[in-house]
C-alpha cells in the first residue's frame, strides 16, 4: 500500500508534517515515540571526579546520555522507561548554561544576560495582572481608550483572564494620555540613531524581539535602542499567553463613523475607506488577506485575526447571527507574511520563527538522539524538526484584536457596555468566553465606576462592585434553593395529611 505523502514512517518513529499540538515539544513536532536514556552506572568516587571535571567549556562524560535526558526534561518532556537508547556525545556546558539563562529570562523579560546585551534599565511601560483561566490573555495598549481599558480590567477581575495593560503616559502620573511619556528608541533606520516611538503599538520591531527572546547573540544598535521596557513587555506577554499557546486578545477603541443624511451607500463606503479604523478601510489594506462586512450599520465594530480558522469561525457566526435577526460581525484576516509594520499584530507573523530559534538546542538534542536510533543524517533531522515545529507553532498562534467605538480620552458607561457586549459576542463565537458565576448582566452592573487615572483605585472600585454582584448571585441561588426545599416539604406534608 502506498503511504500518504504527508507521513514518513521510519522504524518506530512517525514524522507527521501536519502535527497535532500538545504541551510537550516532541508531540508538537508530531513524533510518536518512546525514548529513555540508559544511565551508565558510575562508582561514587568516579562520579565525584566527574562533577569536578565539569568546569571546562567542552568535556567528554560517561553520563553524556544523562545530560541529553536533562535537556529534554528541562523542557517538560518525560522519557518513559520501556525503551532504551544509549547516547555518547560531547556536551557544550557553556552553551547549556546560556540556554538556561535565556529560558529563565522568558516570562519576565529581565535577566543578567539581557542586561549584558544592551537592555536599558528604564521603567516598565506596562502592568501585568495574571489570570485564573486558560482561555486567553488580554492586552490593552492605548491608555486613552478608556472604555476598552475598564472592560479589560473588568474581565481580568471578574472572569479571570490574564491582562497586560500598557499604561501610556499615566505610568508617570500624567493622566490618561495615549502616548508614552518617554519615547522608546527602536531599530528602524539603524545603523543611524534609530527612530523614536511614543505610540506603544509601534515598538515591536522584529530585530528587537529577536534580541529579547535571546535568539540573537548580539544586540543590534546596542546603546541606541530601548530594549529594557520592550523586553519586559514581551516577556510578560509570553508568560500571560503560556508561550503563545493561549490566544492573545487585544481590546481597542476607535472613532465612530456614521453615514450622513442622504449619503448613498456607495459614497459612504468610499469615504469610510479613508477614515479611521473600520471594516471598509481594513478591506482595502495591503495587510489584510480577507475581510467580511457583516454589520454595515456598525462598521467600526471590527475584529482583526491572524489565524485563518478564527476568521472562518467569525464569518460563519456572522451569517448565523444575521439569520437570527441579530447584527452580523466584521472580521478581517491578516496577511501572512506581512512584516512591514511594527505593531503588535505583526509580531505574531514572526513569532513561529523566533520560537524555533529559541528551541534550537532542544531540537538539536532531539535530532541527535533520533540520529543514533534511526541513522538519518543529523542535519536532515534538524531541518525536518525545525520546519515541523515552526509550522505547528504557526497553526497554534491565535491573535484577535476587538475594536469598538468611543470618544477619545472619555469614559462613557453606555459605550463601555457596548464594548463588553461586543467582546462577549466575539469571544463567544470563538469559544473563548470564560466567565463562570457571573452573567453578562452582572458584569454590566459593575461598569458604573468613576474613571480615574490611578489604575489601583480603578481596580479597587471594580473589585467592590464585583463583590456585591457575587453576593447578589449567591443570595439569589440561596433563595431559589430555599423555595425548592419548602416546596418539597409542602408536597410531603400534603401527602402525609392524606
Beta strands, then each sheet from edge to edge (+ up, - down):
strand 1: 7-10
strand 2: 13-16
strand 3: 58-60
strand 4: 90-92
strand 5: 126-129
strand 6: 136-140
strand 7: 162-166
strand 8: 184-186
strand 9: 195-197
strand 10: 247-255
strand 11: 288-291
strand 12: 302-305
strand 13: 331-334
strand 14: 399-406
sheet 1: 1+ 2-
sheet 2: 3+ 4-
sheet 3: 5+ 7- 6- 10- 14- 12+ 13+ 11-
sheet 4: 8+ 9-
end
